[in-house]
Amino acid sequence: MRARDIRRRDGADLEQEIKRLQDEVFHRRFHGANEEKADRGLVRKNKRDVARIHTVLRARALGREVAPTLPGGTKKESSKS
């Protein structure tokens, strides 16, 4: 996943992506510990994607980057509960 693609997505979507990637890393490592062949490259890639997403979210929180906008110039609403 490229940083450019991450910046185009809204915060709620990125939070879900972080959860999905972390779950996948956990499951890959678990299967590797049980002597199944694990794709270590995929684990590394997923961990880097999580770090990229965290970086973009932190930049938005600090105001260094703006969240994506909808057509018409309005910002996407975060559905954080």
ChimeraX commands (.cxc) that place a marker at each C-alpha (Angstrom):
marker #1 position 0.00,0.00,0.00 radius 0.5
marker #1 position 1.41,3.36,-0.97 radius 0.5
marker #1 position 1.32,6.47,1.21 radius 0.5
marker #1 position -0.53,8.30,-1.57 radius 0.5
marker #1 position -3.33,5.71,-1.42 radius 0.5
marker #1 position -3.46,5.90,2.37 radius 0.5
marker #1 position -3.83,9.69,2.34 radius 0.5
marker #1 position -6.91,9.42,0.11 radius 0.5
marker #1 position -8.83,7.35,2.68 radius 0.5
marker #1 position -10.74,8.67,5.68 radius 0.5
marker #1 position -9.78,8.05,9.31 radius 0.5
marker #1 position -12.43,5.45,10.13 radius 0.5
marker #1 position -11.48,3.39,7.10 radius 0.5
marker #1 position -7.81,3.55,8.07 radius 0.5
marker #1 position -8.58,2.39,11.62 radius 0.5
marker #1 position -10.37,-0.66,10.19 radius 0.5
marker #1 position -7.42,-1.34,7.88 radius 0.5
marker #1 position -5.01,-1.22,10.85 radius 0.5
marker #1 position -7.14,-3.76,12.71 radius 0.5
marker #1 position -7.30,-6.06,9.67 radius 0.5
marker #1 position -3.55,-5.90,9.03 radius 0.5
marker #1 position -2.66,-6.51,12.69 radius 0.5
marker #1 position -5.00,-9.51,12.81 radius 0.5
marker #1 position -3.37,-10.91,9.68 radius 0.5
marker #1 position 0.13,-10.46,11.16 radius 0.5
marker #1 position -0.97,-12.24,14.33 radius 0.5
marker #1 position -2.46,-15.17,12.44 radius 0.5
marker #1 position 0.58,-15.50,10.15 radius 0.5
marker #1 position 2.93,-15.58,13.13 radius 0.5
marker #1 position 0.73,-18.06,14.97 radius 0.5
marker #1 position 0.73,-20.45,12.01 radius 0.5
marker #1 position 4.51,-20.04,11.68 radius 0.5
marker #1 position 4.99,-21.05,15.30 radius 0.5
marker #1 position 2.99,-24.21,14.63 radius 0.5
marker #1 position 5.46,-25.34,11.97 radius 0.5
marker #1 position 3.36,-24.24,9.02 radius 0.5
marker #1 position 5.23,-22.35,6.37 radius 0.5
marker #1 position 4.77,-18.64,6.99 radius 0.5
marker #1 position 5.34,-15.96,4.41 radius 0.5
marker #1 position 7.70,-13.69,6.36 radius 0.5
marker #1 position 7.68,-11.14,3.58 radius 0.5
marker #1 position 3.95,-10.64,4.01 radius 0.5
marker #1 position 4.33,-10.09,7.75 radius 0.5
marker #1 position 7.01,-7.48,7.11 radius 0.5
marker #1 position 4.91,-5.75,4.44 radius 0.5
marker #1 position 1.84,-5.63,6.68 radius 0.5
marker #1 position 3.82,-4.21,9.60 radius 0.5
marker #1 position 5.18,-1.47,7.36 radius 0.5
marker #1 position 1.69,-0.68,6.06 radius 0.5
marker #1 position 0.45,-0.33,9.65 radius 0.5
marker #1 position 3.33,2.07,10.37 radius 0.5
marker #1 position 2.50,4.13,7.26 radius 0.5
marker #1 position -1.15,4.38,8.31 radius 0.5
marker #1 position -0.18,5.43,11.85 radius 0.5
marker #1 position 2.11,8.10,10.37 radius 0.5
marker #1 position -0.68,9.55,8.23 radius 0.5
marker #1 position -3.15,9.51,11.13 radius 0.5
marker #1 position -0.63,11.24,13.40 radius 0.5
marker #1 position 0.07,13.93,10.78 radius 0.5
marker #1 position -3.68,14.57,10.55 radius 0.5
marker #1 position -3.95,14.80,14.34 radius 0.5
marker #1 position -1.16,17.37,14.44 radius 0.5
marker #1 position -2.77,19.37,11.64 radius 0.5
marker #1 position 0.12,18.87,9.25 radius 0.5
marker #1 position -2.12,17.11,6.78 radius 0.5
marker #1 position -5.77,17.57,5.92 radius 0.5
marker #1 position -8.30,14.76,5.75 radius 0.5
marker #1 position -9.71,13.91,2.31 radius 0.5
marker #1 position -12.68,15.91,1.10 radius 0.5
marker #1 position -15.83,14.84,-0.66 radius 0.5
marker #1 position -16.85,16.33,-4.00 radius 0.5
marker #1 position -18.25,19.75,-3.20 radius 0.5
marker #1 position -15.52,20.63,-0.71 radius 0.5
marker #1 position -16.96,19.12,2.47 radius 0.5
marker #1 position -14.83,16.96,4.74 radius 0.5
marker #1 position -15.73,13.36,5.40 radius 0.5
marker #1 position -17.22,12.82,8.83 radius 0.5
marker #1 position -15.46,10.41,11.12 radius 0.5
marker #1 position -17.79,7.74,12.50 radius 0.5
marker #1 position -15.69,7.24,15.62 radius 0.5
marker #1 position -17.78,6.07,18.59 radius 0.5
marker link #1:1,2 radius 0.2
marker link #1:2,3 radius 0.2
marker link #1:3,4 radius 0.2
marker link #1:4,5 radius 0.2
marker link #1:5,6 radius 0.2
marker link #1:6,7 radius 0.2
marker link #1:7,8 radius 0.2
marker link #1:8,9 radius 0.2
marker link #1:9,10 radius 0.2
marker link #1:10,11 radius 0.2
marker link #1:11,12 radius 0.2
marker link #1:12,13 radius 0.2
marker link #1:13,14 radius 0.2
marker link #1:14,15 radius 0.2
marker link #1:15,16 radius 0.2
marker link #1:16,17 radius 0.2
marker link #1:17,18 radius 0.2
marker link #1:18,19 radius 0.2
marker link #1:19,20 radius 0.2
marker link #1:20,21 radius 0.2
marker link #1:21,22 radius 0.2
marker link #1:22,23 radius 0.2
marker link #1:23,24 radius 0.2
marker link #1:24,25 radius 0.2
marker link #1:25,26 radius 0.2
marker link #1:26,27 radius 0.2
marker link #1:27,28 radius 0.2
marker link #1:28,29 radius 0.2
marker link #1:29,30 radius 0.2
marker link #1:30,31 radius 0.2
marker link #1:31,32 radius 0.2
marker link #1:32,33 radius 0.2
marker link #1:33,34 radius 0.2
marker link #1:34,35 radius 0.2
marker link #1:35,36 radius 0.2
marker link #1:36,37 radius 0.2
marker link #1:37,38 radius 0.2
marker link #1:38,39 radius 0.2
marker link #1:39,40 radius 0.2
marker link #1:40,41 radius 0.2
marker link #1:41,42 radius 0.2
marker link #1:42,43 radius 0.2
marker link #1:43,44 radius 0.2
marker link #1:44,45 radius 0.2
marker link #1:45,46 radius 0.2
marker link #1:46,47 radius 0.2
marker link #1:47,48 radius 0.2
marker link #1:48,49 radius 0.2
marker link #1:49,50 radius 0.2
marker link #1:50,51 radius 0.2
marker link #1:51,52 radius 0.2
marker link #1:52,53 radius 0.2
marker link #1:53,54 radius 0.2
marker link #1:54,55 radius 0.2
marker link #1:55,56 radius 0.2
marker link #1:56,57 radius 0.2
marker link #1:57,58 radius 0.2
marker link #1:58,59 radius 0.2
marker link #1:59,60 radius 0.2
marker link #1:60,61 radius 0.2
marker link #1:61,62 radius 0.2
marker link #1:62,63 radius 0.2
marker link #1:63,64 radius 0.2
marker link #1:64,65 radius 0.2
marker link #1:65,66 radius 0.2
marker link #1:66,67 radius 0.2
marker link #1:67,68 radius 0.2
marker link #1:68,69 radius 0.2
marker link #1:69,70 radius 0.2
marker link #1:70,71 radius 0.2
marker link #1:71,72 radius 0.2
marker link #1:72,73 radius 0.2
marker link #1:73,74 radius 0.2
marker link #1:74,75 radius 0.2
marker link #1:75,76 radius 0.2
marker link #1:76,77 radius 0.2
marker link #1:77,78 radius 0.2
marker link #1:78,79 radius 0.2
marker link #1:79,80 radius 0.2
marker link #1:80,81 radius 0.2
view
